[in-house]
Amino acid sequence: MRRFGAPALLLLFFLAACVAPQPKPLEPVAFDALPGWSMDDPAAALPALRRSCPKMPEAWRPACQAIPDDPAGARAYFEAEFQPWRVTAPGFVTGYYEPELNGSTARSPRYQVPLHRLPGDLVQVDLGEFRETLRGERIAGRVENGRLKPYFARADIARGALDGRDLELLWVDDPVDAFFLEIQGSGRVRLEDGRLLRVGFAGQNGQRYVAIGRALLDDGEIAAADVSMQSIRAWLAAYPEKARGLLDRNPSYVFFRLLEGDGPIGAQDVALTPGRSLAVDRTQVTLGTPVFLDLDHPDSPGGILRRLVIAQDTGGAIRGAGRGDLFLGPGHEAGEIAGRMKARGTLYLLLPRGVAPTS
């Protein structure tokens, strides 16, 4: 039997550590293991699931066809048709909402900030169509001399890179409101004649999303415990001379379209349901998947949020299997809650029985 000296043993130990099995990203559990499952009303998630089902993979068809007409059968339905999987990564869920802005269909001294429609030269690429390992990943750019190049960044657009191309969908009166509309992805614009127009996400310039709250934190302008939509807005209002520079540190830029009918519309191209629609990382979670949340959340009764929601949207800051963004509905009250929501806990994916997790 060959003997190894101490250095060799240390090397073998190091190599063994390097190839040690990694924790599985998902673990199957029973419904009884979902804290608060018996307290939530899963019937409230059925309308959102019905909207998602026509968009789901073929393997989901049996579960979708079994959705009960009677809401009283919702709990038994989910327990019979789905297997819960605990996301082992720490859960972190923020909130978003549908804001309302003041705007006009024409530029005027009051309305100087454009909301742009999707440019014709913006090429959007679903990388998953080219390589399975890139499923859910997307890029965008513009073609120059036969090569795809990065599209104009926010600062370029603010300096007029899109001027003169008739791309202004609407004009609004506040650049900060327009910026946060991009963060939310959709909203409503109230015109001076009282009409209310709904706008939704049409595309993104392909540039990396940079959270300006993180930028303020890195600069020492805001303490970590104080970062929220409200504190960021307060800083922008207090330092208007620095506002443009801070906004431009996020090169990502969102283009909009007018929406008719129900909304807002999520990334799955279905109308979102307040309190029951969740934005996720689509590279980790299939859109349309039911997700049970077990979160610490001071704005919820008892400081705990335990609820079944449906993954129907995405977001530039939503990365990782444990990351989510809960849609809270329209208006100021929803915005106040969404702006300060930083809920931690555990997420559970509900997959049809017999459907293996892909993450």
N, C-alpha and C positions, 0 to 999 in steps of 0.2 A: 504494500500500500504506500503510495507516494505521500510524503509529508510536505507541508507548506510552511514557510517561514511567516513571521508576523506581517511583513509588508504584503506578501502574497495573499494572506488571509484577509487583510484589510481591502485589497483590491477585489477579491471575490465577493466580499460583503457589499462593497460599493456597486459592483456589477449586478448583484442580486437585487439590490435596492432599486437600481435603474429599471429593471424589468419586472418589478413587483406589480401584481394586478392593480389596475386603477379602479376606484369605486365606480360602480355602475351609475350612469346618470339618472336612471329610473328604476324604481323598485316596486314590484306589485304588492298591493295591500288589499285588505278587505274593506268594504264600506264602513264597517264598524270602527275602523281605524281613522276615519275622517272626522276630526273634531267638529262637532256641531252639525254633522250631516242630517241628523234627525230633526234639527231645529229650523233649518232653512226650508223654503218652499220651492222645490225644484220645478214646479209647474211654471214659475215665473220665467224660467229659461227656455221653455218650449217654443214660444214664438220666434226667438232668435235662432234656435236650432232648426226650425222649419225653414227659415230663410236661407240658412247655410247649406242644408242638405242637397239641394240641386247642384251645388258646386263641389260636392265631396267626391273622393275617389270611389271606384266601383265597389271596393271592399266594404264600404260603409253602407251600401244600399239596404241590406237586411235591417240594420239598426234604424235607418231613416224610415223605412217602410213600416216599422213597428211603432212609430210615435203615436201615442194614444190621442183620441179625440177628446176624451174626458180628462180634464186636468187632475182629477182625483187619482188617476192612475200613474201620475208622473213618477213618483218615487219608486214604485214597483217596476216601472218601465226601465229606468236607469239601472236599477240593481240587477235586472234580468239581462239587459243587453250590453252592459258596459263593465269593464274591468278597471278599477282605479290604479294608477301608477303614481307613486310619490316622486316628485322631483327632488333629487338629493342635494342639488345646489341650493344655497340660501335664497329664499324668496324675497323679492323687493318689488313693490307695486306702487306706482304713482298714479295720478289721476289727470284726465283731460276732459274738456267740455266743448260746447259749441258757443263761441262768443258772438256778440252782436256789435257791429261797427256802424258808424255813420258814414254814408257815402253818396256818390252821384254817378250817373252814367257819363258825365262830361267833366272835364277839368275846369276848375274855377279857382279864384283866390283862396277859398276855404279848402277845397279838395285838391291836394297837390301830390298825393301819394298813390301811385298806380298799383293795382293788382293785375298781374299779367296773365294772359292766357298762354297755353302751351305753344312755344315757337315751332315753326315748321322744320327748322334745321336741327332740332334736338333729337338725337337718336337714343332710344331707350333699349337696353339689351338685357334680356333675361339669360344670365349665364348658365342656368340650369338646363337650357335647351341645347347647350353645347357640351356640357360635362356634368354627369350625375353628382359628382362630388361638390359641385357649385350650386346645388339645388337651393333655391330661395335667394341667391345672391343676384343683385342687379347693379348695373352701371349705366351711365348716360354720358353723352358727349356730342361732339359735332365732327363731321368728316371734313378733313383738309387734305387735299392731294392724295385721296384714297386711304387715309389713315384716320382712325378715331382719336380725337384729341379732347382734353377736358373742356367742358362748357364754361361759359362766363361765370365767375364767382359773384357772390353778393355785392362786393365792393365794385366790381366792373359794371354790374347792372345799375347800381346806385349812381354811377358816374355817366350813365346813358348808353350802355352797350346795346340796349334793345330799343332805343328811341328811334322814331321814324318808321317803325315797322307795323304800326297799327295793332299792337299786341295788348293794349290796355283794355282789360275787361271791364273794370270799374275803377273809380277814384275814391279814396277815403281821406279822412282829415287828420290821421295820426299815424306816424311811422312806427311807433311802438305797438299800437294796436295791430297794425298790419304785420309786424314781426311775430307777435304772439298768435295771430291767426294762422301763420305758417306752422308754428309749433303744434297747434291744435289740429291742423289739417283740413278744417272745414269751419264754416260759420255762416252768419246771416248779416246782410248789409241792409240797413234801413235808409231808404231814400227820403229826400225832403218832402215828397208828396205822400209819404206814409207807407208806400209799398215796401215789402220785405222780400229781398232776394236771397236765396240760399246759394252759397258757393262751396265747391268741394275740390279736393285734391285732384289735379290733372296730371301732375308729373313733377319731377325734381331734377335739378341741374346736374346731379351726379357727384357733386362735391361733398366732401366729408362733413358730417354734422358735428359742430362744436358747441357744447352747452355754455352759454354766456355766464350762467351761474357758477360754473366751474372756473371760468376765466376770472370772475370777480373774487372767488375764493383764493385762487392762486396769486392774485395781486394783493391779497390782504385787505380787500375792500369790504368783505362780508365774512362773518364767522360761519363755520361749517354748520352749526346748529341753527343758523338764521336763514340759510338759503331757501328761498321759496319764490314763487311767482310774484307774490306781493312785495317781498324785499327787493327783488330785482327791479320791479317797476318803480319802487320808491327811490332806488339809486339812480335810475335813468331820469326820473323827474328832478332829482336834486342836482344832477350834473348834466344838464342838457348839452353843454359844449363837448362832453365826452361821449354822448350817447351814440352818435353815428359810428365812431371808432370802435365802440364795444360791439355794436350789432354786426359790423363788418368782420369781426373776428370769427364769426360763424359763416364760412363761405357757402354753406348750403342755401339753396333758394327754391321756393315752392311756387309752382304755377297752378292756376285755378280754372275751374269751369263752372258755368251756371247749372244748378240742379233743379229738376222738377219733381214734384211728388214728395214721398217720404224721404227722410234723411236725418242726419248726414249719412253719407255712403262710406263704408270702410274699404279696406284693401281687398276684401273678398267680393266687392261690388254688390253688397247688400246693405240695406238700411240698418243702422246701429240702434240698439235698444239701451236706453239709459239705465245704468246700474247693472246691466247684464251682458254687455259687450266688452271684450278685453282685447287690447293691442298686445301682440306677442312678437317674438323673434321667429319669423317664418322658416328660418333654417333649422330651428329646434322644435317647433310646434306646428303641426298641420293646421291651417286655417279651417275653422269649423269645429275644432275639437272642444268638447265641454271641459272646463277647468274649475275645480273646486278650490276656493281661496280660504286659507286659515291665517288671518293676519291680525297683528296689533294695529289698531286704528283709532286714535282718540276721538274722531268725529262720528264714530259708530256707537250705538247703544252698548254700554258696558265696556267700551274701548276695544272691542273685538269685532272684526268683519269676517264672517263665515258665510260664504255664498257661492252658488253654482253660477258660472258665467260661461260665455261662448267666445272662443278666440276668433275674432272677425276683422281685425285690423292690425296694422304694423306701425312702426315709428322709427325715426332715425336714431333715437337714443335707446331703443329697446333691443338689447343684445344679451343673449344667454337664455337658457331654459327656465331659469327662475325669475326672469324679469317680465313684468307686465305693466300695462297702463290701462286703468279702468275708465271707461267712458261714463261720465256722470250726468250728461244731459245738457240742455241749453240754459243760458241765462247767468245772471250775476251770482246767485246763490251757489249754483253748481261750480262756477268759476272760483269762488272763495274756497270751497272745499278742495277742489282739484289742485289749486295753487299751492296748498300746504300739505298735500297728501304725500307721505313718505312711509308707507306701511311695510313692515317686515314680518316674515312668517314662512309658511310652507304652501307650495302649490301642488295640486294633484291633477294629473291628466286622466280623463276618462276615455278609454279607447274601446271600440266595439270588441266583444269577446272573440278571440281568434285573430285579431289584428295586432301584429307585433309592433312595438315602438320602433321608430326609425331613427331616433336620436341616441 
